[in-house]
Amino acid sequence: MGLDNLMEYLLNTKVDYIILNCYFRNLASEDQEKFKETIHNMKREGLYKSPIHGVYHSEKVCLFAFLLGKHYDLEEDDMQILMDAAMYHDFKRENDFEDSFHGMVSANNIEKIVPLGAVYSDRVNLTMLKAIIDFHSQPDRRLRLNFENYGLPEASFDRYQRLAYLLKDADALDRTRFSEKSQASLKPEYLHFPRSVFMIDLAQEVNEAYNKLMERNWSDDIPLEKMSGDCFHSIGFDFFRISSVLENGILSFSEMEKTKMNFPRNFDGGNGTRWISAVPTTFIKDDEIAFKTFIQNGISFFCTNQQLYSPVEFNKKSTAILKGLPYAKSGYLDERYVFRKISTEAIKSVFVVKKHAIKDVNELSYLYNTLYYGTLESKIIYLLNNMGIKTIDLVPDLIVPMARYKKELDDYGAVDMIERIMIVPKMKKTLNVLLKDINAIIQRLIHNYYACMLNRPVDSKITVADVVEYELSKTNKKVTMVDGPEELLFFIEEPQKKKEK
């Protein structure tokens, strides 16, 4: 099976996919063959070369558009327009980022890729195709303006609106390929048709199938540069993760899922789900950013004898995401990655830089600014849960600043790229203020929690060293603390196994 015909493969094996099989069983046999023919004849060579917005995306949008069109009984000409738009709406993209203009550019060049057969001998049909392709990358509020810009006859507005929204919904359904925590994930409330909402389960099944079909041995296609050696890994000031790391090792997010662990991300870096960010011990220099930013600003682990991989260059981000490879999102020259897991046997010590070890826990930053509200929310819920607080609603002080943080991000996500450039400075300033307020509440809660755990007065100083030592005492490891000149170190020893008699 080649990687350029995944939809055909999926259709030929649809019995393995319950939801997809159900949809196709409800189609007439001639409609099934018509769709297969459409997919087979797609001009793949003319599509944008990207695993995110290229042939895979076009195939899936075609499927969703076809099923929507059949459900709403589109006439033959309108079905042809919708399918052509589904196939080629992104063909003039130049990158995988949000871009309000790629629809317009694709529309202006559509005659270079769409066969102008009998349907498009009617100029209204050709103009309709261009108009809905242009509109797919614009906000809904421009529906009427876009219609007028293309000079379509007033009598065709309802037809235009229907096709434009069907294309938008088909395009949006493929957003199920993104994590729910991603800003790019599907927002069901933005779908225009009840049938589109009904098809979300199908879209999820199709994208899960695509992901499995596309995942090949990454080393066969892009051999990553690698080295062997010792490394450091930081968990920030996530005290609640210490005992888990010493009992289970340092796990990638895919490994955590296998063991049903629930540790949230601090932010979305370039390591995907299968990789662990690390800094080789041989890379430590004054000018290396990852070491200074993370290793020296948190609770860190010294790990021995690891296979360390270099990330894919940032300009190959889409390929890296497709194949589950790490990519240089942050640009840290000293950052490398470990595949899947660092075993407990490899973890030799835990350490904290002295200036942080003596700080009170109510002086620390527990949260990171993010454009993905779900990332922030999941981290806060995780921290609260570990302190025995089940929901955010049980901390009234958090409700207002978090609601404002979410609204700020929602307002940002609702505007197009040009408007975003104008509001970014103000938005970032507002988010920083809100995050500072939210973090202050978390600081107080964590301080009070550990005061209770350590049987100390609430108004006493609870240091990072106090908490790390307490969390280490909960493990089955023998720990020796050494007060070094620059760091507080905790050396880890495996417990001695009892000899059998």
C-alpha positions in Angstrom: 0.0 0.0 0.0 1.4 3.4 -1.0 1.0 6.4 1.2 -0.7 8.4 -1.6 -3.9 6.4 -1.7 -5.0 5.9 2.0 -8.7 6.6 1.3 -8.9 3.9 -1.4 -7.3 1.5 1.1 -9.7 2.5 3.8 -12.7 2.0 1.5 -11.5 -1.4 0.4 -11.1 -2.5 4.0 -14.1 -0.5 5.4 -15.5 -3.6 7.1 -12.8 -3.1 9.7 -14.1 0.4 10.5 -17.6 0.1 12.0 -18.8 3.7 11.5 -17.4 4.1 8.0 -18.8 0.8 7.0 -22.2 1.8 8.3 -22.3 5.0 6.3 -21.3 3.3 3.1 -23.9 0.5 3.5 -26.5 3.2 3.5 -25.3 4.5 0.1 -26.5 3.2 -3.2 -23.9 1.0 -5.0 -23.6 3.6 -7.8 -22.9 6.3 -5.2 -20.2 4.2 -3.6 -18.5 3.7 -7.0 -18.9 7.4 -7.9 -17.0 8.4 -4.7 -14.3 5.8 -5.3 -13.9 7.1 -8.9 -13.6 10.7 -7.6 -10.9 9.8 -5.1 -9.0 7.8 -7.6 -9.0 10.6 -10.2 -7.9 13.3 -7.7 -5.0 15.3 -9.1 -2.6 14.5 -6.3 0.4 15.9 -8.0 -1.2 19.4 -8.1 -2.0 19.5 -4.3 -0.1 21.3 -1.7 2.8 19.1 -0.5 2.0 18.6 3.1 0.9 15.7 5.3 -1.3 18.2 7.2 -3.1 20.2 4.4 -2.1 18.0 1.4 -3.5 14.9 -0.1 -4.6 13.2 3.2 -6.6 16.3 4.2 -8.2 16.6 0.7 -9.2 12.9 0.7 -10.9 13.2 4.1 -12.7 16.5 3.3 -13.9 14.8 0.1 -15.4 12.0 2.1 -17.1 14.2 4.6 -18.4 16.6 1.8 -19.7 13.6 -0.3 -21.6 12.2 2.7 -23.0 15.6 3.6 -24.0 16.3 0.0 -25.8 13.0 -0.3 -27.6 13.5 3.0 -28.9 16.9 1.9 -29.8 15.7 -1.6 -27.6 18.0 -3.6 -28.3 18.2 -7.3 -25.7 16.8 -9.6 -24.1 20.2 -10.5 -23.9 21.3 -6.8 -22.4 17.9 -5.8 -19.7 18.4 -8.5 -18.9 21.9 -7.2 -18.8 20.8 -3.6 -16.5 17.8 -4.4 -14.1 19.9 -6.5 -14.0 22.5 -3.8 -13.3 19.7 -1.2 -10.4 18.4 -3.3 -8.7 21.6 -4.2 -9.6 24.2 -1.6 -6.0 24.2 -0.2 -4.1 23.5 -3.3 -2.3 26.9 -3.3 -1.3 26.9 0.3 2.3 27.9 1.0 2.4 26.8 4.7 0.4 24.9 7.3 -0.3 27.9 9.5 -3.6 29.7 9.7 -3.9 32.0 6.7 -7.0 33.9 5.7 -5.8 34.4 2.1 -5.0 30.9 0.9 -8.6 30.3 -0.1 -8.6 33.4 -2.3 -5.3 32.3 -4.0 -6.7 28.8 -4.5 -9.9 30.2 -6.0 -8.1 32.6 -8.3 -6.0 29.6 -9.7 -8.7 26.9 -9.7 -8.9 26.7 -13.5 -5.3 25.4 -13.5 -6.3 22.2 -11.7 -10.1 21.6 -12.0 -11.2 20.1 -15.4 -13.6 22.6 -16.8 -16.1 20.2 -18.2 -19.8 20.6 -18.9 -20.7 21.7 -15.3 -18.4 24.8 -15.6 -19.6 25.8 -19.1 -22.1 27.7 -17.0 -20.1 30.6 -15.7 -22.3 30.9 -12.6 -21.1 27.4 -11.6 -17.5 28.3 -12.0 -17.9 31.5 -10.1 -19.8 29.6 -7.4 -16.8 27.2 -7.1 -14.4 30.1 -6.7 -16.6 31.9 -4.2 -17.0 29.0 -1.8 -13.3 28.1 -2.0 -12.4 31.7 -1.1 -14.9 31.8 1.7 -13.7 28.6 3.4 -10.7 30.4 5.0 -12.7 33.5 6.0 -14.8 34.1 9.1 -18.6 33.5 8.8 -19.4 37.2 9.2 -18.0 37.8 5.7 -20.4 35.4 4.0 -22.4 38.1 2.4 -19.4 40.3 1.5 -17.7 37.4 -0.2 -20.9 36.7 -2.2 -21.1 40.2 -3.4 -17.4 40.4 -4.3 -17.9 37.5 -6.8 -20.9 39.2 -8.4 -23.1 36.1 -8.2 -26.8 36.7 -9.0 -28.9 37.5 -6.0 -31.2 34.6 -6.7 -28.3 32.2 -6.1 -27.5 33.4 -2.5 -29.2 30.5 -0.7 -27.5 28.0 -3.0 -24.1 29.7 -2.4 -24.7 29.8 1.4 -25.5 26.1 1.5 -22.5 25.0 -0.5 -20.2 27.4 1.4 -21.3 26.1 4.8 -21.2 22.4 3.6 -17.5 22.9 2.5 -16.7 24.6 5.8 -18.2 21.8 7.8 -16.5 19.1 5.8 -13.2 21.0 6.2 -13.8 21.5 9.9 -14.6 17.8 10.5 -11.1 16.9 9.7 -10.0 19.0 12.7 -10.6 15.9 14.7 -7.1 15.0 13.6 -5.9 17.5 16.2 -5.8 16.9 20.0 -8.7 18.3 21.9 -6.2 20.5 23.8 -5.0 22.1 20.6 -6.3 25.5 19.5 -6.9 23.9 16.1 -9.2 21.2 17.3 -12.8 20.9 16.1 -15.2 23.2 17.8 -18.6 21.5 17.3 -20.5 24.7 18.1 -19.1 26.2 14.9 -20.6 23.6 12.6 -23.5 24.7 10.5 -25.6 21.6 9.9 -27.0 19.0 12.3 -25.7 16.2 10.1 -22.2 17.6 10.5 -22.4 17.3 14.3 -23.7 13.8 13.9 -20.7 12.9 11.7 -18.1 13.8 14.4 -17.7 10.1 15.4 -17.1 9.2 11.8 -14.4 11.9 11.4 -12.7 10.7 14.6 -12.7 7.1 13.4 -11.3 8.0 10.0 -8.5 10.1 11.5 -7.6 7.4 13.9 -7.4 5.0 11.0 -5.3 7.5 9.0 -2.9 7.9 11.9 -2.3 4.2 12.2 -1.9 3.7 8.5 0.6 6.6 8.2 2.7 5.6 11.2 5.7 3.8 9.8 9.1 3.1 11.3 10.4 6.6 11.6 14.0 5.6 11.3 13.4 4.2 7.8 12.3 7.5 6.4 14.2 10.2 8.3 17.2 8.8 10.1 17.7 11.1 13.2 21.1 12.0 14.3 21.8 10.3 17.6 24.4 10.0 20.4 24.8 8.0 23.5 25.4 9.6 26.9 24.1 10.9 30.2 21.4 13.6 30.3 19.2 15.8 32.5 15.4 16.0 32.4 13.4 18.6 34.3 9.8 18.4 35.6 9.6 22.1 36.6 8.2 22.4 40.1 5.8 19.6 39.8 6.3 18.0 43.2 3.5 15.6 42.6 5.4 13.9 39.8 8.5 13.0 41.8 7.4 9.7 43.4 5.9 8.6 40.1 9.1 9.2 38.2 11.2 7.2 40.7 8.7 4.3 40.7 7.9 4.2 37.0 10.7 6.0 35.2 10.4 9.1 33.0 7.7 8.4 30.5 6.6 10.0 27.2 2.9 10.9 27.0 2.2 7.8 24.8 3.8 5.6 27.5 1.7 7.4 30.2 -1.4 6.6 28.3 -0.6 2.9 28.3 -0.2 2.9 32.1 -3.3 5.1 32.6 -1.3 7.9 34.1 -2.7 11.5 34.0 0.1 14.0 34.0 -0.6 17.1 31.9 1.7 19.1 29.7 3.1 22.4 30.9 3.0 23.6 27.3 3.1 22.1 23.8 6.7 21.7 22.7 8.2 19.9 19.8 8.4 16.4 21.3 4.9 15.1 20.3 3.7 12.1 22.3 6.5 9.6 22.0 9.6 11.7 23.0 11.1 13.0 26.2 12.9 16.3 26.2 16.4 16.2 27.7 19.8 18.0 27.8 23.0 16.0 27.3 25.5 16.6 30.1 28.2 17.2 27.5 26.2 20.2 26.1 26.3 22.3 29.2 27.6 25.8 28.3 26.8 29.2 29.6 25.0 30.1 26.3 22.8 27.0 26.0 19.2 28.0 26.6 17.4 24.7 27.5 19.8 24.0 30.3 19.4 27.4 31.9 15.7 27.7 31.2 14.6 24.3 32.4 17.2 22.2 34.1 18.4 25.0 36.4 14.8 26.2 37.0 13.1 23.2 38.4 13.4 19.8 39.9 15.7 17.8 37.6 16.9 14.2 37.2 20.3 13.0 36.2 20.0 10.0 34.0 22.8 7.7 32.6 23.4 5.9 29.4 20.6 7.2 27.2 20.2 7.2 23.4 19.7 10.9 22.6 18.2 12.0 19.3 18.4 15.4 17.5 15.1 16.9 16.5 14.0 17.5 12.9 14.5 21.0 11.6 11.6 23.3 12.2 11.0 23.8 8.5 10.1 20.1 8.3 7.6 20.4 11.1 4.7 18.9 9.1 6.7 15.8 8.2 7.8 15.5 11.8 4.2 15.6 13.1 3.1 13.1 10.6 5.7 10.6 11.6 5.7 11.3 15.3 9.2 12.8 15.3 10.5 15.5 17.6 11.1 18.8 15.8 13.0 22.0 16.8 10.0 24.1 17.8 11.7 26.1 20.6 15.1 26.5 18.9 17.1 25.3 21.9 20.5 24.2 20.5 21.1 22.0 23.5 17.8 20.1 23.5 17.8 16.4 22.6 15.1 13.7 22.9 14.8 10.2 24.4 12.4 7.8 22.7 9.5 6.6 24.9 11.0 6.0 28.3 13.9 6.6 30.7 14.0 3.6 33.1 14.1 4.0 36.9 17.5 2.2 36.9 19.0 5.0 34.8 17.9 7.8 37.2 20.8 8.3 39.6 19.9 11.6 41.3 17.4 14.4 41.8 18.7 17.9 42.2 17.6 21.5 42.6 19.7 24.6 42.2 20.4 26.1 45.6 18.8 29.4 45.0 15.5 27.6 44.3 15.9 24.9 47.0 15.7 27.6 49.7 12.7 29.3 48.3 9.3 29.1 49.9 6.9 27.1 47.7 4.6 30.2 47.5 7.3 32.0 45.5 7.3 29.5 42.5 5.8 29.6 39.1 3.6 26.5 38.6 1.9 27.6 35.4 3.1 28.6 32.0 1.5 31.0 29.6 -0.2 29.2 26.7 -2.5 29.9 23.8 -4.3 26.6 24.4 -6.8 27.0 27.3 -7.1 23.3 27.6 -3.4 23.0 28.5 -3.7 25.5 31.3 -7.0 24.1 32.6 -5.8 20.5 32.7 -2.6 21.5 34.6 -4.7 23.4 37.2 -7.1 20.5 37.6 -4.2 18.1 38.0 -2.6 20.3 40.7 -6.0 20.6 42.5 -6.7 16.9 42.3 -3.4 16.1 43.9 -4.3 18.3 46.8 -7.6 16.6 47.2 -9.7 19.3 45.5 -11.9 17.7 42.9 -13.0 20.6 40.7 -12.1 24.2 40.0 -15.5 25.3 41.2 -14.4 24.4 44.7 -11.8 27.2 44.5 -14.0 30.3 43.9 -11.1 32.7 43.5 -10.0 30.8 40.4 -13.3 31.0 38.5 -13.2 34.7 37.4 -9.6 34.9 36.2 -9.8 31.6 34.4 -13.0 32.6 32.7 -11.3 35.8 31.6 -8.3 33.9 30.4 -10.5 31.6 28.3 -12.5 34.6 26.9 -9.3 36.3 25.9 -8.2 33.2 24.0 -11.7 32.8 22.4 -11.7 36.4 21.2 -8.2 35.9 19.8 -9.2 32.7 18.0 -12.3 34.3 16.5 -10.4 36.9 14.5 -8.5 36.5 11.3 -4.7 36.7 10.9 -4.5 40.4 10.1 -6.5 41.4 13.1 -4.5 39.0 15.3 -1.3 40.8 14.5 -2.9 44.0 15.8 -4.2 42.6 19.1 -1.3 40.2 20.1 0.6 42.7 22.3 -2.4 43.7 24.3 -3.6 40.1 24.5 -0.2 38.8 25.8 -0.1 41.6 28.4 -3.6 40.7 29.6 -2.8 36.9 29.7 0.4 37.6 31.7 -1.6 39.5 34.3 -4.3 36.9 34.6 -1.8 34.1 34.8 0.0 35.9 37.6 -3.3 36.1 39.5 -4.1 32.4 38.9 -0.6 31.3 39.9 -0.8 33.3 43.1 -3.9 31.3 44.1 -2.1 28.0 43.2 0.9 29.1 45.3 -1.2 29.6 48.3 -3.0 26.3 48.0 0.3 24.3 47.5 1.9 26.1 50.5 -1.1 25.3 52.8 -1.2 21.7 51.5 2.4 21.0 52.3 2.2 22.8 55.6 -0.5 20.3 56.5 1.5 17.3 55.1 4.6 18.4 57.0 2.6 19.2 60.2 3.8 22.8 60.2 2.0 26.0 61.0 0.3 27.6 57.9 2.3 30.8 58.3 5.7 28.9 58.5 8.2 28.8 55.6 7.8 25.6 53.5 10.9 25.4 51.2 11.4 23.5 48.0 13.9 21.3 49.7 11.4 20.4 52.4 8.8 19.3 49.8 11.3 17.4 47.6 12.6 15.5 50.6 9.0 14.8 51.7 8.0 13.5 48.3 11.1 11.3 48.0 10.3 9.8 51.4 7.1 8.4 49.9 9.0 6.2 47.5 10.7 2.8 48.1 14.1 4.2 47.2 17.0 4.8 49.6 17.9 8.5 49.2 21.0 10.3 50.4 21.0 14.1 50.5 24.1 16.1 49.8 24.2 19.8 50.3 26.5 20.9 47.4 27.9 24.4 46.8 25.5 25.2 44.0 22.8 22.4 44.2 21.0 20.3 46.6 21.4 16.7 45.4 19.4 13.6 46.4 21.3 10.4 45.3 19.0 7.5 44.5 19.8 3.9 45.5 17.8 0.8 44.6 16.5 -1.0 47.7 18.4 -4.1 48.4 16.6 -7.3 47.5 16.2 -9.8 50.3 18.2 -12.9 49.8 16.2 -16.1 49.5 16.8 -18.6 52.2 
